[in-house]
Amino acid sequence: MGEICMAQRVATEYKKLVLELNTWQMQSFIEMFQRGEFNTEVRVYDNGEKEIVLFDREEEIPLSFKLVGNLYTFEGGYTIRDARLANHMRQAVRRFKGTAVVHRMYPTYTMIYHYSEGKVMKIIEQKGDSQTLVFEYRDTVGDLQRLYEAQGVEDQIAWLRVYIDQLLDLRNRHQVSQLPTEEIDRQLASLSHQLFVLEA
């Protein structure tokens, strides 16, 4: 694979996060962090609302969920400094179809991720005052290979997940006019193997 230079992420800042969970999803959300062996605290209030507190290097990240009808709704922002906790939250946003604007901050630049219903819709690289559009979701599979090759291991994993999600969407919608199902399956198998190797 050759020597890979990987920029160290300073922090992950959620400028905005919106989650709507039913009772079962709320329990699953809590268990997802508890199973990941993160220190969590659940506070239940008289009106039925819940506050899930995550601990990030001894700092509290309180996620206050309001009960709206039969849904627990969170809307807010916060900063995560622990990379493992940030990665777990990213998985939660995908799994529970969250809407978010996330800034992954590095020493010399920031990657801005826009999520809608758990999917990455847009990625912007910001250096100083200048912004460059790096990726924008389309209904067809874009060419992410050049972007993938330019990234360090951590971002290669993120790119692979985006690419795999797009291929799965394409396959599930049976839009095979542009890409035969066999070709999609071949690419999925190859990308899944690359993801397995990088995450090992």
C-alpha positions as CSV (number, residue, x, y, z in Angstrom):
1,M,0.0,0.0,0.0
2,G,3.0,2.3,0.4
3,E,3.7,4.8,3.1
4,I,0.6,6.8,4.0
5,C,0.7,10.2,5.6
6,M,-2.3,10.7,7.8
7,A,-3.2,14.1,9.3
8,Q,-4.2,13.9,12.9
9,R,-7.7,15.1,13.5
10,V,-7.9,17.8,16.2
11,A,-11.7,17.6,16.8
12,T,-15.1,16.8,15.3
13,E,-17.6,19.6,15.7
14,Y,-21.3,19.0,15.1
15,K,-22.5,22.4,14.0
16,K,-26.0,21.0,13.8
17,L,-27.4,17.5,14.5
18,V,-31.0,16.5,14.3
19,L,-32.2,13.0,15.4
20,E,-35.7,11.7,15.7
21,L,-36.0,8.3,17.5
22,N,-38.9,6.2,18.5
23,T,-38.9,4.4,21.8
24,W,-37.1,1.3,20.4
25,Q,-34.6,3.4,18.5
26,M,-33.8,5.4,21.6
27,Q,-33.0,2.3,23.5
28,S,-30.9,1.0,20.6
29,F,-29.1,4.4,20.5
30,I,-28.2,4.2,24.2
31,E,-27.1,0.5,23.9
32,M,-24.9,1.3,20.9
33,F,-22.7,3.5,23.0
34,Q,-22.8,1.3,26.1
35,R,-21.8,-1.7,23.9
36,G,-19.0,0.4,22.6
37,E,-17.8,0.7,26.2
38,F,-18.3,4.4,26.3
39,N,-19.1,6.0,29.7
40,T,-22.7,7.0,29.4
41,E,-25.4,8.3,31.7
42,V,-29.1,8.4,31.1
43,R,-31.3,10.9,32.9
44,V,-35.1,10.5,32.7
45,Y,-37.3,13.5,33.6
46,D,-40.9,13.6,34.9
47,N,-42.3,14.7,31.5
48,G,-40.8,11.6,29.9
49,E,-37.9,13.4,28.2
50,K,-34.4,11.9,28.3
51,E,-30.9,13.3,28.4
52,I,-28.1,11.0,27.2
53,V,-24.8,12.1,28.6
54,L,-21.6,11.0,26.7
55,F,-18.3,11.5,28.4
56,D,-15.5,12.8,26.1
57,R,-12.2,12.9,28.0
58,E,-14.0,13.7,31.3
59,E,-16.1,16.4,29.6
60,E,-19.8,15.9,29.4
61,I,-21.7,15.9,26.1
62,P,-25.4,16.2,27.1
63,L,-27.8,15.2,24.4
64,S,-31.3,16.4,25.5
65,F,-34.1,14.6,23.7
66,K,-37.5,16.3,23.8
67,L,-40.6,14.1,23.6
68,V,-42.6,15.2,20.6
69,G,-45.7,13.0,20.1
70,N,-44.1,9.5,20.2
71,L,-40.7,10.6,19.0
72,Y,-37.6,11.6,21.0
73,T,-36.1,14.6,19.1
74,F,-32.7,16.1,19.6
75,E,-31.5,19.2,17.9
76,G,-28.2,20.9,18.8
77,G,-24.5,21.0,18.4
78,Y,-21.3,20.0,20.3
79,T,-17.7,19.2,19.9
80,I,-16.0,15.8,20.3
81,R,-12.3,15.5,20.8
82,D,-12.0,11.7,21.2
83,A,-11.6,10.1,17.8
84,R,-13.2,6.8,18.8
85,L,-16.3,8.5,20.2
86,A,-16.5,10.7,17.1
87,N,-16.4,7.6,14.9
88,H,-19.1,6.0,16.9
89,M,-21.3,9.1,16.6
90,R,-20.8,9.1,12.9
91,Q,-22.1,5.5,12.8
92,A,-25.1,6.5,14.9
93,V,-25.9,9.4,12.5
94,R,-25.9,6.9,9.6
95,R,-27.8,4.2,11.4
96,F,-30.5,6.5,12.8
97,K,-30.8,8.6,9.6
98,G,-29.7,11.8,11.2
99,T,-29.4,15.2,9.5
100,A,-26.1,17.0,10.4
101,V,-23.4,19.5,9.4
102,V,-20.2,18.1,10.7
103,H,-16.7,19.8,10.8
104,R,-13.8,17.3,11.0
105,M,-11.0,19.7,12.0
106,Y,-7.3,19.0,11.2
107,P,-4.4,21.3,12.0
108,T,-4.3,23.0,8.6
109,Y,-7.8,22.4,7.1
110,T,-11.4,21.4,7.9
111,M,-13.5,18.8,6.1
112,I,-17.2,19.8,6.2
113,Y,-19.7,16.9,5.9
114,H,-23.4,17.5,5.2
115,Y,-25.7,14.6,6.1
116,S,-29.3,14.1,5.2
117,E,-31.2,11.1,6.5
118,G,-27.9,9.5,7.4
119,K,-26.3,9.8,4.0
120,V,-23.4,12.0,3.1
121,M,-24.8,14.6,0.6
122,K,-21.8,17.0,0.3
123,I,-18.2,17.3,1.5
124,I,-16.4,20.6,1.4
125,E,-12.7,21.2,2.2
126,Q,-12.0,24.5,3.9
127,K,-8.5,26.0,4.1
128,G,-8.5,29.5,5.6
129,D,-11.2,31.5,3.8
130,S,-11.3,29.3,0.7
131,Q,-13.7,26.4,0.3
132,T,-13.5,23.6,-2.3
133,L,-16.4,21.2,-3.1
134,V,-14.9,17.7,-2.8
135,F,-17.9,15.5,-3.2
136,E,-21.6,15.9,-3.9
137,Y,-24.1,13.1,-3.8
138,R,-25.9,12.3,-7.1
139,D,-28.3,9.5,-8.1
140,T,-25.5,7.9,-10.1
141,V,-22.3,6.6,-8.8
142,G,-19.6,9.3,-9.1
143,D,-15.9,8.6,-9.6
144,L,-14.5,8.6,-6.1
145,Q,-11.4,6.7,-6.9
146,R,-9.2,9.8,-7.4
147,L,-10.4,11.3,-4.1
148,Y,-10.0,8.0,-2.3
149,E,-6.3,7.6,-3.4
150,A,-5.5,11.1,-2.2
151,Q,-6.6,10.5,1.4
152,G,-5.0,9.0,4.5
153,V,-6.2,5.7,6.0
154,E,-8.9,7.3,8.1
155,D,-10.4,9.3,5.2
156,Q,-10.0,6.3,2.8
157,I,-12.3,4.4,5.2
158,A,-14.9,7.2,5.1
159,W,-14.7,7.4,1.2
160,L,-15.1,3.7,0.9
161,R,-18.3,3.8,3.0
162,V,-19.7,6.6,1.0
163,Y,-18.9,4.8,-2.3
164,I,-20.4,1.5,-1.0
165,D,-23.5,3.3,0.2
166,Q,-24.0,4.8,-3.3
167,L,-23.5,1.4,-5.0
168,L,-26.0,-0.2,-2.6
169,D,-28.5,2.6,-3.3
170,L,-28.1,2.1,-7.0
171,R,-28.5,-1.6,-6.7
172,N,-31.6,-1.3,-4.4
173,R,-33.3,1.0,-6.9
174,H,-32.6,-1.4,-9.8
175,Q,-31.2,1.5,-11.9
176,V,-29.1,-0.9,-14.0
177,S,-29.2,1.0,-17.2
178,Q,-25.9,2.7,-16.5
179,L,-24.2,-0.1,-14.6
180,P,-25.1,-3.9,-14.8
181,T,-26.0,-5.6,-11.5
182,E,-23.1,-8.0,-11.9
183,E,-20.7,-5.0,-12.2
184,I,-22.2,-3.4,-9.1
185,D,-21.8,-6.7,-7.2
186,R,-18.2,-7.0,-8.4
187,Q,-17.4,-3.5,-7.3
188,L,-19.1,-4.0,-3.9
189,A,-17.1,-7.1,-3.2
190,S,-13.9,-5.3,-4.1
191,L,-14.7,-2.3,-2.0
192,S,-15.9,-4.4,1.0
193,H,-12.5,-6.2,0.9
194,Q,-10.6,-3.0,0.9
195,L,-12.7,-1.7,3.8
196,F,-12.0,-4.9,5.7
197,V,-8.2,-4.5,5.2
198,L,-8.2,-0.9,6.2
199,E,-10.3,-1.4,9.3
200,A,-8.4,-4.5,10.5
